[in-house]
Amino acid sequence: MSRDRSQWGWADGRSVARATRLPRARLSVVAALAASVRAHRRRLPRAGAMVRLAAKCLLAGDPAVGKSALAQMFRSDGAHFQKNYTLTAGIELLVKAVSVPETSDSVEFFIFDSAGKDLFSEMLEKLWEQPNVLCLVYDVTNEQSFNNCNKWLEKLRAQAVGMHIPGVLVGNKTDLADRRVVEQEQAQEWAEKHGLEYCEMSVKEMKNFEAPFHILAKLFHQLYKEKVETFHSLA
C-alpha cells in the first residue's frame, strides 16, 4: 500500500505540521532536521565513486609497549626502525592514508600517539574526545601491560559514551618468544569479549606492523557504509 511521504516528516514543514500536529514553535526544528537529511543525501557519493574518509585514531597502551615505534614504522612504510626511543610526553600526531582492503576507497588516519603514563594521559583527556577508532597495544612479554588494557579501554569508552568505536588489540614484541608471558589465545579471547579485533606483530623485525591499520580501515569503512545506508533509508 502506498503511503504519503508527508506522514514521515520529510516532505516539508507544512506536511510535518499536518501529519504530526506539532506546535508551530517546534515546526522549524523538525523542518531543519528534514532539510539536513536531504542535504546530506545530496552530498553522499555516487555508487562506484571513490571515497576518501578521515578518522581520528587513538594509539593507547602502557609505556614502552611499542606504540611510538609502531606509529613511526607505519608512517615511514617500514623504512627504518629507531632503536632508541624516549617516552612520549603528552600526545604526538601522525597522519597517513591507507587503502581499504578490497575496495578503491581509503582512510586518512590522524593518529594520536598517547603518553603511557597516567600523569600525562589525565592532563590530555581533552585530546581523547570524539575518537573514531582505537589501536590498543600491549607487550606480550609484560603481563601488566596486558592487564592494563582494561584501564585504557575504560578511558576510551568514558570519552565516547553511547558510541560504537571500532578497535584492534595489538600484541607487540613477538620476536621475544622465549620471554613471552601472554599467550595468543588469552589475548584473542579478551579482545573478542570486548568487541575488538586482534593481531600480533614485531615492530623490531618489521613483521605485520601494517596489519592494525588495515584492520581499522576496514572496520571504519564498514561503519561508514552502514551510516550511508541509514541515511538513504531516511531520505
C-alpha positions as MATLAB code, in Angstrom:
seq = 'MSRDRSQWGWADGRSVARATRLPRARLSVVAALAASVRAHRRRLPRAGAMVRLAAKCLLAGDPAVGKSALAQMFRSDGAHFQKNYTLTAGIELLVKAVSVPETSDSVEFFIFDSAGKDLFSEMLEKLWEQPNVLCLVYDVTNEQSFNNCNKWLEKLRAQAVGMHIPGVLVGNKTDLADRRVVEQEQAQEWAEKHGLEYCEMSVKEMKNFEAPFHILAKLFHQLYKEKVETFHSLA';
ca = [
       0.000    0.000    0.000;
       1.431    3.388   -0.976;
       1.977    5.934    1.745;
       2.036    9.706    1.711;
       5.666   10.687    2.356;
       4.452   13.686    4.358;
       3.371   11.464    7.222;
       7.024   10.587    7.817;
       8.028   14.248    8.044;
      10.347   14.534    5.032;
       8.191   16.483    2.573;
       8.252   19.991    4.040;
       7.469   21.825    7.232;
       3.752   22.223    6.472;
       3.349   18.486    5.812;
       5.091   17.700    9.071;
       2.745   20.000   10.947;
      -0.346   18.447    9.357;
       0.820   14.865    9.919;
       2.082   15.179   13.485;
       0.200   18.266   14.672;
       3.343   19.741   16.186;
       3.142   23.217   17.734;
       4.407   25.967   15.438;
       7.333   26.626   17.801;
       8.676   23.141   17.117;
       7.965   23.221   13.402;
      11.222   24.955   12.480;
      13.271   22.343   14.339;
      11.620   19.429   12.547;
      11.824   21.173    9.168;
      15.510   21.892    9.754;
      16.132   18.222   10.544;
      14.365   17.166    7.363;
      16.384   19.658    5.333;
      19.598   18.416    6.931;
      18.859   14.828    5.970;
      18.010   15.808    2.389;
      21.165   17.902    2.122;
      23.311   15.075    3.489;
      21.859   12.685    0.956;
      22.798   15.047   -1.870;
      26.382   15.016   -0.583;
      26.595   11.216   -0.486;
      28.964    9.789   -3.123;
      27.511    8.210   -6.223;
      27.575    4.436   -6.462;
      31.021    3.325   -7.580;
      32.678    6.664   -6.744;
      35.990    6.523   -4.872;
      35.649    7.567   -1.225;
      38.357    9.078    0.993;
      37.475    9.047    4.680;
      39.205   10.668    7.661;
      39.428    9.056   11.102;
      40.832   10.107   14.466;
      42.801    7.099   15.701;
      43.821    6.809   19.348;
      47.005    4.823   19.913;
      46.903    3.733   23.541;
      48.716    1.447   25.942;
      51.314    1.343   28.698;
      54.768    2.954   28.415;
      57.396    1.052   26.390;
      54.998   -1.373   24.680;
      55.992   -0.051   21.247;
      53.275    2.469   20.389;
      55.594    5.143   19.008;
      57.693    2.574   17.168;
      54.546    1.200   15.556;
      53.352    4.668   14.507;
      56.742    5.655   13.085;
      57.151    2.395   11.199;
      53.669    2.692    9.764;
      54.213    6.289    8.664;
      57.569    5.506    7.038;
      56.297    2.304    5.353;
      58.847    0.313    7.328;
      61.767    2.377    6.053;
      63.551    2.225    9.368;
      63.283    1.042   12.962;
      64.543    3.543   15.503;
      66.388    1.591   18.180;
      66.329    4.254   20.891;
      63.003    5.863   21.766;
      62.319    8.351   24.540;
      58.986    8.087   26.325;
      56.295   10.122   24.640;
      55.357   13.225   26.647;
      51.764   14.186   26.005;
      50.465   13.327   22.547;
      52.121   13.209   19.142;
      50.109   13.445   15.948;
      50.918   11.472   12.793;
      48.905   11.498    9.585;
      48.800    8.818    6.922;
      46.269    7.434    4.447;
      45.733    3.713    3.981;
      43.756    1.895    1.323;
      40.702   -0.036    2.428;
      41.277   -3.720    1.565;
      39.282   -4.988   -1.426;
      37.979   -1.506   -2.362;
      39.167    1.599   -4.206;
      38.485    3.697   -1.097;
      40.923    4.936    1.537;
      41.024    6.204    5.109;
      43.295    9.028    6.203;
      44.264    8.324    9.804;
      45.049   11.127   12.217;
      46.974    9.027   14.730;
      47.207   10.386   18.270;
      50.148    8.630   19.938;
      49.268    8.913   23.623;
      51.718    9.006   26.511;
      51.550    5.827   28.523;
      51.933    7.479   31.935;
      48.770    8.269   33.870;
      50.055   11.762   34.676;
      50.168   12.727   31.029;
      47.012   10.905   29.958;
      44.953   12.671   32.637;
      46.295   16.057   31.561;
      45.392   15.388   27.954;
      41.923   13.887   28.251;
      40.509   16.677   26.070;
      42.528   15.379   23.133;
      40.855   11.988   23.566;
      37.414   13.410   22.872;
      35.399   12.171   19.872;
      37.653    9.322   18.686;
      36.744    7.272   15.615;
      38.936    4.173   16.047;
      41.220    2.670   18.706;
      44.552    0.871   18.417;
      45.332   -0.642   21.833;
      48.869   -2.010   22.195;
      50.442   -4.265   24.828;
      53.737   -6.126   25.208;
      53.459   -9.931   25.029;
      56.397  -10.185   27.474;
      54.762   -7.881   30.037;
      51.625   -9.244   31.700;
      50.890   -5.967   33.478;
      50.720   -4.115   30.167;
      48.097   -6.638   29.043;
      46.100   -6.368   32.276;
      46.110   -2.579   31.975;
      44.305   -2.800   28.632;
      41.113   -2.813   30.718;
      42.034    0.611   32.064;
      42.800    2.050   28.643;
      39.587    0.682   27.174;
      37.547    2.121   30.035;
      39.192    5.521   29.499;
      38.278    5.461   25.825;
      34.668    4.446   26.405;
      34.281    7.140   29.057;
      35.104    9.646   26.302;
      32.694    8.054   23.814;
      29.587    7.138   25.794;
      26.928    5.596   23.592;
      29.190    5.476   20.540;
      30.496    2.426   18.706;
      34.268    2.803   18.354;
      35.900    0.130   16.168;
      39.140   -1.093   17.682;
      42.000   -3.544   17.476;
      44.100   -5.088   20.253;
      47.740   -5.471   19.220;
      50.289   -7.766   20.867;
      53.794   -6.451   20.161;
      57.314   -7.922   20.603;
      56.535  -11.423   19.340;
      60.236  -11.646   18.413;
      60.946  -12.207   22.145;
      59.351  -15.651   22.100;
      61.419  -17.025   24.985;
      60.228  -14.205   27.257;
      56.565  -14.367   26.297;
      54.064  -14.494   29.169;
      50.754  -13.532   27.489;
      49.580  -16.291   25.169;
      47.819  -15.516   21.904;
      44.672  -17.456   22.853;
      44.336  -15.484   26.086;
      44.615  -12.136   24.320;
      42.317  -13.225   21.493;
      39.632  -14.223   23.973;
      39.900  -10.882   25.795;
      39.643   -8.937   22.541;
      36.542  -10.832   21.410;
      34.923  -10.323   24.811;
      35.351   -6.555   24.473;
      34.355   -6.288   20.830;
      37.854   -5.748   19.434;
      39.765   -7.347   16.600;
      43.145   -8.890   17.426;
      46.542   -9.192   15.779;
      50.167   -9.686   16.771;
      53.330   -8.141   15.419;
      57.012   -7.484   15.896;
      57.864   -3.894   15.089;
      61.554   -4.660   15.627;
      61.509   -7.369   12.960;
      59.134   -5.294   10.793;
      56.546   -8.084   10.859;
      52.834   -7.320   10.486;
      53.171   -3.677   11.590;
      50.685   -2.502    8.933;
      48.020   -5.036    9.931;
      46.414   -2.990   12.767;
      45.722   -0.032   10.474;
      44.449   -2.198    7.636;
      42.026   -3.784   10.113;
      40.934   -0.376   11.401;
      40.497    0.976    7.870;
      38.217   -1.939    7.008;
      36.199   -1.570   10.228;
      35.789    2.195    9.849;
      34.844    1.860    6.196;
      32.189   -0.707    7.092;
      30.787    1.647    9.734;
      30.667    4.418    7.120;
      28.769    2.207    4.670;
      26.220    1.324    7.342;
      25.628    5.012    8.095;
      25.232    5.821    4.401;
      22.612    3.096    4.072;
      20.806    4.502    7.111;
      20.703    7.988    5.592;
      19.437    6.609    2.313;
      16.642    4.823    4.118;
      15.657    8.036    5.941;
      15.675   10.295    2.901;
];
